[in-house]
């Protein structure tokens, strides 16, 4: 009888370690940056879709170029290419100076979180200033 033994899967391993066989540096910090950036895309999308006719515009001139040239899809692609660029650069830096890469990711996450908070504030202020046609 041929018995094959399978190694038990360690549920405490990180997803990248399970996928690639090793954990990437600064996994948690990179994930926080990606989540904050995704929230930025969502908030931008909401503001532009709901209130663009009322004067809301993309304030980043480079992102606005992509929005005007390729539409909302171009803006989303641009933003996520920038996220990937920062994440990859930080992973490269982390190979030599993990502390510096960690600081860059924390700074980038804080910066994007400020943009998300500002966008949310605009959404709340503007949506409460617009009269409700249903009552």
N, C-alpha and C positions, 0 to 999 in steps of 0.2 A: 504494500500500500504506500503510495507516494503522498507524503504529507508536505504541504507547503505552509510555511509560517509567514504570516504577514506581520509587519511591525505595526504596533498600535499607533494610531494617529494622535498626536499630542494637541489637544484643543487649546492649549495655552500658547501655542506658537503663533507668531504674527502671520497675517495673510501672505506677506511677501516672502517670509521664510518658507512657508508651505509651498508657495508657487515657484520660487526661484532657488530654493535650497539654502538661502541665506537672507538675513534681514538687512534691509537697506538702512543706512544711517539716518537718523532724525525722522523716523517714520511718523511719529506722532505729530511733530512740528510741521511736517509736510502736509499731513492730512488736515490739520487745522487751517493751514494756508489755503488749501484746495477748497475746503468747506466755506471759508470766508469769501473766497473768490466766486464760488457758485452762488452764494447769497447776493453778491454784488450784481451778477448777471441777472438773477431773478428780479431784484429790485429795479434795475435799469429797464428790464423788459416790461415790468408792470407800469412804471412811470411813463415810459414812451408809448406804450399801447393805450393807456387810459387817458393821458393828459398831453400828448404831443400837440394836439390841435389847440390846446390852451397855452402853449408856449414852452413846454418842457423840452429841453434839448440835451443831448449828451455833451457834458462840459469838457471832456477830454478831447482836444482837437484831433489827435491821431485816431482815437476810437470813432469820433464823429465822421472822419474821412471814410472809414470802413463802413459805417452805417449808411452814409449818403451814397457811396459807390456800390455796395453790395447788399444793402438792406439789413434787416435785423439778423439774418443768418450770418452775414459777414462780420457784424459786430460781435456776435457770440464766438465765432471762430477766432477773431482777433484776440478777444479777452482770454480764451482758453489757450491759445498759442503763447501768450505772455505768461500765463500761469505755468505752463509746461517749461518755458524757458527759465523762469526763476527757479522752479523746482530742480531742474537738471543742473543748472549752475551751482545751486546750493549743494547738491549731491557731489558734484566734482570738488567743490571747495572742502566739503566734509571729509574727503579722502585724506587731506593734509591737515586741515584746521577745523575740526568739528565745532569748536566753540564759536568761531567766526560765522560759520554757516548757520548755526543755531540762532545767533543774534540777527542775522539777515532775515531768516524766516520769521522770527518773532516781530521784527520791525515791519516786514511786509504784511504780516497778518494783522498787526495793529493798524497799519495804514488802511488796509482794505476794510477792516472792521469799522473804522471811523467813517469811511465812505458809505458803508451799509447803514450805519446809524443815521447819518445825515440824510440818506435817501428815504429811510423809514420815517424820519421826522417830516420831510417834505410830503410824503404820502399821507401821513396822518393830518398834517396841517391843511393840505390842499383838499383832501377828501371831506374834511369837516367844513371847509369854506364853500364847497360846491353845494347848492341847494338840492335836496332830495326831491325828485319829481313825484314820488309816491307818498309823500306825507311829510 
